[in-house]
């Protein structure tokens, strides 16, 4: 078994699936080694060349780690940080008809929602009322172990439990989120019963 996470944050076994079975993304990060993996790249040098190619943007290279990993120029600290797992904080699942049953993982910090693959939650169910870039944003605040949602750039409004989202709102387990005409249910992993330890 070779678990990797694609650039959209989906976890999958690369020995069973050549590409991410959720979004067909062919590149990702090996969960064990933290090396960037591209399907068809036969060795680490080729993977590194692909990863560091001029077409790779800094956003594509972002890996979400535990907040206990601090950015520093200290080599020993960087080696320690690279051993931190990519931690998820929860899920969104589509409960409306178009794309029903599709699920999306949420990580620490900011999780953008939109149609573009550049978003952490890339909803590609044919709902054109979801903005391409940053329709809404789900935030996991690790320090306080809280979740929030905010409407960002969507032309069509966002709703939580049927109420229009005008300001940042705290999310609770099983809250229903509507972006465009797509309805999702929020399922937190971290709560008062569980939190990733430093």
Secondary structure, 3 states (H helix, E strand, C coil): CCEEEECCCCEEECCCCCCCCCCCCCEEEECCCCCEEECCCCCHHHHHHHHCCCCCCHHHHCCCCCCCCCCCCCHHHHHHHHCCCCCEEEEEEECCCCCCCCEEEEECEEEEEECCCCCCEECCCCCCCCCCCCCEEEEEECCCCEEEEEECCCCCCEEECCEECCCCEEECCCCEEEECCEEEEEEECCCCCCCCCC
